[in-house]
Amino acid sequence: MIKKICLGGVLTLVGVIGPIGSQAQLEMIHVQNVGMPRFFFEVAGAAADSLDRSRLYISVKVSNDELQYLKVEDHFEAKYDVDLIVLDRNGNQVKSKSCRQRSIVKTYEQTNSNELMNHFMTQLDLPPGKYEVICKLTDVDSKKTVTRSKKVTLQDFSTSGINISDILFVEDEQFQLSSSQQTSPLNIKSSGKIMKQLFAYFEIYNSRPANSYKISYNIRDFRNRKVNKDKKITVARTGFRTKVFLPIPTQKLSTAQYRLEVSVADANQKKKKSRVFQLRGLHVPVFITNIDQAIDQLRYIANKKDIEKIRKAPKGQKGKYFQEFWKHMDPTPGTPVNELMEEYYRRVEVANREFSRFRAGWKTDMGMIYIIFGAPDDVERQPYNIFSNPYSARQVYAYEIWYYYDIQRRFIFADFQGFGDYSLVNPVEIYERY
């Protein structure tokens, strides 16, 4: 994985001109997390064995290339710690759990794979209510740590009538919630023809008598358009708890984010449930959530002709054209990972996280400079500058200067409106000295 790379030389070759005028946050809190282990972290609620409790499922998934492996005799081994803290709605800690995980592979190539994933799942029984789950993943050997959090509402599944658990996505129709080996977080990675069948798993709870349930479901894309016709099935009731597996037609879905909508009804009542999930293709970075957006985001590394060629690819070929573009720019074509592609979209994600306001962070001036040149070596900030105005003849309410010492550059961003709306003052600096 490339941790420090300047894309400016590539830009000179393709002649890309970035946008001027943007919005940005004043602080880059998470920039130092670039290069840290990235992991998928999902939570879901279901009924516990005791009716006065709900069961919180926590699922963690990290790819091999995000961990540091060491050679141990005839294999390679990585270790990572998962630390979990659950806070109630008042911020008080109610549960905690820690576990060390090991990942063992046979070859060096497997240590760099973003296709091989490590799974960890655990469960905690809690009273129904609103919680925040904090998950910290630490690579034991590199000592790098990343912390993420998610909020979850655990239903009271003891109420009369139909209740539905949260939806989980699994690859085995024999899946049991008590098993920790067969679950997948909601970010599912599609590997084309070699992928196993994907199922949406949920449980129906009902203390009232019923012979069966009528279930209908559909999938919508990020534009809220249905991508398939409503499917309908009938499932026999098997007591208070009825387990349901719905096949997901992944072969017909491209790299994108989707929402599964489920409706469950008996003779007296109907309930609905939905869950967002993400599909991505083989050798596509985990940071790409939509192929059309990923194509738009090529603007800093590709010319308009290349972008239009990918956009107008024949039906079903857009992903192939996208991969072919990046294949020509792969710095290590003999390996399964395209380091330049991975780093580019990692920076896009950071830009979106740090600089999004009225528009996506990757479209802003700060986002553009971050994507092209990476994190600055030093940042000079003046957030309250109403009386001084050193870099512009216009009124400047605040400014930032980003310094890149290795390439002898500095980029000046000014807020001319006083609303945190930063514009790049010296855009010509992007193209000079190449």
PATI-796117 format. One record per residue (C-alpha): x, y, z. Coordinates in nm, 2 decimals. Example, Ala and Ser with C-alpha at 12.3 -4.5 7.8 and 13.67 -1.06 7.14 Angstrom:
residues 2
       px       py       pz
     1.23    -0.45     0.78
     1.37    -0.11     0.71
//
This chain:
residues 434
       px       py       pz
     0.00     0.00     0.00
     0.14     0.34    -0.10
     0.13     0.57     0.21
     0.29     0.88     0.06
     0.25     0.96    -0.31
     0.22     1.28    -0.51
    -0.01     1.26    -0.82
     0.10     1.59    -0.96
     0.33     1.43    -1.22
     0.04     1.22    -1.35
    -0.18     1.54    -1.37
     0.08     1.71    -1.59
     0.06     1.42    -1.84
    -0.32     1.42    -1.87
    -0.37     1.80    -1.84
    -0.65     1.80    -1.58
    -0.77     2.13    -1.45
    -0.94     2.12    -1.11
    -1.23     2.33    -0.98
    -1.18     2.67    -0.81
    -1.41     2.77    -0.53
    -1.50     2.53    -0.25
    -1.61     2.47     0.10
    -1.40     2.31     0.37
    -1.37     2.24     0.74
    -1.12     2.43     0.95
    -0.97     2.13     1.11
    -0.84     1.81     0.95
    -0.90     1.58     1.25
    -0.88     1.25     1.08
    -0.60     1.31     0.82
    -0.35     1.13     1.04
    -0.57     0.81     1.01
    -0.46     0.77     0.65
    -0.26     0.45     0.63
    -0.42     0.31     0.95
    -0.60    -0.02     0.93
    -0.95     0.01     0.77
    -1.22    -0.22     0.88
    -1.59    -0.28     0.83
    -1.80    -0.25     1.15
    -2.17    -0.33     1.17
    -2.43    -0.37     1.44
    -2.77    -0.54     1.44
    -3.04    -0.62     1.69
    -3.24    -0.94     1.75
    -3.44    -1.11     2.02
    -3.24    -1.27     2.31
    -3.33    -1.59     2.49
    -3.48    -1.38     2.77
    -3.78    -1.17     2.66
    -3.67    -0.87     2.87
    -3.35    -0.84     2.68
    -3.25    -0.78     2.32
    -2.94    -0.92     2.16
    -2.68    -0.69     2.00
    -2.47    -0.84     1.73
    -2.14    -0.67     1.65
    -1.96    -0.77     1.33
    -1.60    -0.67     1.23
    -1.44    -0.74     0.90
    -1.08    -0.65     0.80
    -0.89    -0.74     0.48
    -0.54    -0.90     0.49
    -0.37    -0.60     0.33
    -0.48    -0.37     0.62
    -0.28    -0.58     0.87
     0.09    -0.63     0.92
     0.20    -0.99     0.88
     0.53    -1.14     1.01
     0.70    -1.45     0.89
     0.67    -1.73     1.14
     0.84    -2.05     1.03
     0.65    -2.17     0.72
     0.36    -1.92     0.73
     0.28    -1.55     0.79
     0.08    -1.43     1.09
    -0.09    -1.11     1.19
    -0.26    -1.03     1.52
    -0.51    -0.76     1.59
    -0.71    -0.66     1.90
    -1.08    -0.57     1.89
    -1.20    -0.36     2.19
    -1.57    -0.29     2.22
    -1.74    -0.04     2.45
    -2.12     0.01     2.47
    -2.26     0.33     2.60
    -2.63     0.40     2.69
    -2.82     0.71     2.58
    -2.67     0.91     2.87
    -2.31     0.82     2.77
    -2.26     0.57     3.06
    -2.06     0.25     2.98
    -2.29    -0.05     3.02
    -2.08    -0.32     2.85
    -1.72    -0.38     2.73
    -1.54    -0.67     2.56
    -1.19    -0.73     2.43
    -1.06    -1.01     2.21
    -0.73    -1.08     2.03
    -0.76    -1.23     1.68
    -0.50    -1.41     1.47
    -0.48    -1.43     1.09
    -0.26    -1.70     0.94
    -0.18    -1.73     0.57
     0.07    -1.95     0.37
     0.21    -1.70     0.11
     0.34    -1.35     0.10
     0.09    -1.27    -0.18
    -0.19    -1.35     0.06
    -0.07    -1.10     0.31
    -0.13    -0.82     0.05
    -0.47    -0.94    -0.06
    -0.77    -0.71    -0.02
    -0.99    -1.01    -0.13
    -0.91    -1.23     0.18
    -1.11    -1.11     0.48
    -1.09    -1.17     0.85
    -1.42    -1.19     1.04
    -1.50    -1.14     1.40
    -1.85    -1.14     1.55
    -1.98    -1.13     1.90
    -2.30    -1.07     2.08
    -2.42    -0.88     2.40
    -2.76    -0.90     2.57
    -2.89    -0.57     2.68
    -3.23    -0.41     2.78
    -3.41    -0.25     2.48
    -3.31     0.10     2.42
    -3.07     0.34     2.24
    -2.69     0.27     2.25
    -2.36     0.38     2.10
    -2.11     0.11     2.02
    -1.74     0.21     2.00
    -1.51    -0.04     1.83
    -1.13     0.00     1.84
    -0.91    -0.22     1.61
    -0.54    -0.23     1.69
    -0.28    -0.40     1.47
    -0.06    -0.57     1.74
     0.27    -0.55     1.55
     0.24    -0.21     1.39
     0.07    -0.06     1.70
    -0.17     0.13     1.46
    -0.52     0.19     1.60
    -0.84     0.30     1.45
    -1.16     0.37     1.64
    -1.51     0.39     1.50
    -1.85     0.42     1.65
    -2.21     0.34     1.55
    -2.55     0.41     1.71
    -2.81     0.14     1.74
    -3.16     0.11     1.87
    -3.25    -0.23     2.02
    -3.62    -0.30     1.98
    -3.84    -0.45     2.25
    -3.92    -0.78     2.08
    -4.16    -0.90     2.35
    -4.45    -0.67     2.24
    -4.75    -0.85     2.09
    -4.79    -0.90     1.72
    -4.53    -0.92     1.45
    -4.17    -0.80     1.52
    -3.87    -0.83     1.29
    -3.51    -0.84     1.38
    -3.25    -0.63     1.20
    -3.13    -0.78     0.87
    -2.80    -0.95     0.84
    -2.63    -1.06     0.51
    -2.48    -1.41     0.51
    -2.34    -1.65     0.25
    -2.48    -1.97     0.40
    -2.85    -2.07     0.42
    -2.76    -2.29     0.72
    -2.64    -1.99     0.91
    -2.72    -1.97     1.28
    -2.69    -1.65     1.49
    -2.50    -1.85     1.75
    -2.22    -1.91     1.50
    -1.94    -1.65     1.46
    -1.78    -1.79     1.15
    -2.04    -1.75     0.88
    -2.15    -1.39     0.91
    -2.06    -1.10     0.68
    -2.08    -0.73     0.77
    -2.32    -0.53     0.56
    -2.04    -0.43     0.33
    -2.04    -0.74     0.10
    -1.76    -0.79    -0.15
    -1.86    -0.94    -0.47
    -1.60    -1.16    -0.64
    -1.80    -1.21    -0.96
    -1.85    -1.57    -1.06
    -1.66    -1.71    -0.76
    -1.89    -1.55    -0.51
    -2.11    -1.77    -0.30
    -2.49    -1.71    -0.29
    -2.58    -1.41    -0.07
    -2.88    -1.42     0.16
    -3.06    -1.16     0.37
    -3.12    -1.32     0.70
    -3.38    -1.20     0.96
    -3.61    -1.34     1.22
    -3.98    -1.29     1.27
    -4.11    -1.29     1.63
    -4.48    -1.33     1.70
    -4.66    -1.45     2.02
    -4.99    -1.46     1.85
    -5.10    -1.77     1.66
    -5.04    -1.77     1.28
    -5.00    -2.04     1.02
    -4.77    -1.86     0.78
    -4.62    -1.52     0.68
    -4.64    -1.36     0.34
    -4.31    -1.19     0.26
    -4.24    -0.94    -0.02
    -3.91    -0.77    -0.09
    -3.73    -0.56    -0.34
    -3.39    -0.39    -0.38
    -3.34    -0.01    -0.46
    -3.03     0.16    -0.58
    -2.88     0.49    -0.44
    -3.13     0.69    -0.65
    -3.42     0.50    -0.49
    -3.50     0.32    -0.81
    -3.61    -0.05    -0.79
    -3.35    -0.27    -0.95
    -3.58    -0.58    -0.95
    -3.94    -0.67    -0.95
    -4.10    -0.73    -0.61
    -4.04    -1.09    -0.51
    -4.31    -1.27    -0.30
    -4.28    -1.59    -0.09
    -4.48    -1.76     0.19
    -4.30    -1.89     0.50
    -4.45    -2.12     0.75
    -4.45    -2.00     1.11
    -4.23    -2.22     1.33
    -4.33    -2.08     1.67
    -4.24    -1.75     1.84
    -3.92    -1.73     1.63
    -3.93    -1.79     1.26
    -3.60    -1.77     1.06
    -3.61    -1.64     0.70
    -3.34    -1.65     0.43
    -3.40    -1.43     0.12
    -3.17    -1.49    -0.18
    -3.01    -1.17    -0.31
    -2.94    -1.17    -0.69
    -2.58    -1.03    -0.67
    -2.50    -1.14    -1.02
    -2.73    -0.87    -1.15
    -2.59    -0.60    -0.93
    -2.29    -0.38    -1.00
    -2.06    -0.20    -0.76
    -2.29     0.03    -0.57
    -2.49     0.09    -0.25
    -2.83    -0.07    -0.23
    -3.13    -0.08     0.01
    -3.32    -0.40     0.07
    -3.69    -0.35     0.16
    -3.88    -0.63     0.33
    -4.25    -0.65     0.42
    -4.39    -0.93     0.64
    -4.76    -0.99     0.69
    -5.00    -1.24     0.85
    -5.38    -1.24     0.85
    -5.39    -0.94     1.09
    -5.08    -0.73     1.06
    -4.80    -0.61     0.84
    -4.45    -0.49     0.93
    -4.17    -0.35     0.72
    -3.79    -0.35     0.76
    -3.50    -0.22     0.54
    -3.13    -0.23     0.55
    -2.85    -0.07     0.33
    -2.58    -0.29     0.19
    -2.28    -0.24    -0.03
    -2.15    -0.45    -0.32
    -1.81    -0.40    -0.48
    -1.63    -0.59    -0.75
    -1.32    -0.79    -0.77
    -1.00    -0.58    -0.71
    -1.20    -0.27    -0.65
    -1.08    -0.06    -0.35
    -1.31    -0.07    -0.04
    -1.34     0.30    -0.07
    -1.55     0.28    -0.39
    -1.92     0.27    -0.30
    -2.06     0.35    -0.65
    -1.90     0.29    -0.99
    -2.06     0.60    -1.14
    -1.93     0.82    -0.86
    -1.59     0.66    -0.89
    -1.58     0.75    -1.26
    -1.67     1.11    -1.19
    -1.39     1.12    -0.92
    -1.13     1.04    -1.19
    -1.13     1.41    -1.29
    -0.80     1.47    -1.11
    -0.61     1.19    -1.28
    -0.78     1.13    -1.61
    -0.87     1.36    -1.91
    -1.22     1.42    -2.03
    -1.19     1.18    -2.32
    -1.09     0.89    -2.10
    -1.38     0.97    -1.86
    -1.64     0.99    -2.13
    -1.51     0.66    -2.28
    -1.58     0.48    -1.95
    -1.91     0.66    -1.90
    -2.04     0.56    -2.24
    -1.92     0.20    -2.22
    -2.16    -0.06    -2.36
    -2.42    -0.20    -2.12
    -2.25    -0.42    -1.86
    -1.90    -0.31    -1.96
    -1.86     0.00    -1.75
    -1.67    -0.18    -1.48
    -1.44    -0.35    -1.73
    -1.35    -0.01    -1.89
    -1.29     0.14    -1.55
    -1.05    -0.15    -1.46
    -0.87    -0.12    -1.79
    -0.80     0.25    -1.73
    -0.65     0.18    -1.40
    -0.46    -0.12    -1.53
    -0.25     0.11    -1.75
    -0.15     0.31    -1.44
    -0.07     0.02    -1.21
     0.28     0.08    -1.07
     0.31    -0.30    -0.99
     0.12    -0.48    -1.27
     0.25    -0.82    -1.15
     0.05    -0.80    -0.82
    -0.32    -0.83    -0.76
    -0.34    -0.49    -0.59
    -0.32    -0.16    -0.79
    -0.15     0.06    -0.52
    -0.21     0.39    -0.71
    -0.58     0.31    -0.74
    -0.61     0.22    -0.38
    -0.43     0.53    -0.26
    -0.63     0.76    -0.49
    -0.97     0.65    -0.36
    -0.84     0.64    -0.01
    -0.77     1.01    -0.05
    -1.11     1.07    -0.20
    -1.27     0.92     0.11
    -1.06     1.14     0.34
    -1.15     1.44     0.13
    -1.52     1.36     0.16
    -1.49     1.30     0.54
    -1.29     1.62     0.61
    -1.41     1.88     0.36
    -1.78     1.81     0.28
    -2.02     2.08     0.35
    -2.25     2.22     0.08
    -2.11     1.97    -0.17
    -1.89     1.65    -0.16
    -1.55     1.71    -0.01
    -1.37     1.57    -0.32
    -1.51     1.85    -0.53
    -1.37     2.13    -0.30
    -1.04     2.30    -0.35
    -0.90     2.15    -0.03
    -1.02     1.81    -0.14
    -0.86     1.85    -0.48
    -0.52     1.95    -0.33
    -0.54     1.67    -0.08
    -0.62     1.41    -0.34
    -0.34     1.53    -0.57
    -0.06     1.59    -0.32
    -0.17     1.40     0.00
    -0.16     1.54     0.35
     0.05     1.86     0.39
     0.37     1.85     0.59
     0.26     2.16     0.79
    -0.05     2.38     0.81
    -0.07     2.74     0.91
    -0.42     2.85     1.02
    -0.56     3.19     1.09
    -0.93     3.13     1.16
    -1.00     3.49     1.28
    -0.84     3.72     1.03
    -1.09     4.01     0.99
    -0.83     4.27     1.04
    -0.54     4.14     0.83
    -0.54     4.04     0.47
    -0.19     3.93     0.35
    -0.28     3.72     0.05
    -0.56     3.90    -0.13
    -0.69     4.25    -0.21
    -1.03     4.13    -0.10
    -1.16     4.10     0.26
    -1.03     3.77     0.41
    -1.21     3.64     0.72
    -0.98     3.33     0.76
    -0.71     3.16     0.57
    -0.50     2.84     0.58
    -0.16     2.77     0.42
    -0.07     2.41     0.34
     0.31     2.35     0.31
     0.46     2.06     0.11
     0.83     2.07     0.18
     0.95     1.78    -0.04
     0.80     1.94    -0.36
     0.86     2.30    -0.24
     0.49     2.40    -0.26
     0.25     2.60    -0.06
    -0.12     2.63    -0.12
    -0.32     2.92     0.02
    -0.69     2.89     0.10
    -0.90     3.19     0.19
    -1.25     3.24     0.33
    -1.39     3.55     0.17
    -1.74     3.52     0.31
    -1.69     3.43     0.67
    -1.88     3.10     0.65
    -1.60     2.85     0.63
    -1.61     2.87     0.25
    -1.25     2.83     0.14
    -1.11     2.90    -0.20
    -0.77     2.82    -0.34
    -0.60     3.16    -0.39
    -0.30     3.04    -0.60
    -0.42     2.76    -0.83
    -0.13     2.81    -1.07
     0.09     2.65    -0.80
    -0.06     2.32    -0.90
     0.10     2.32    -1.24
     0.43     2.49    -1.18
     0.77     2.33    -1.13
     0.70     2.01    -1.32
//
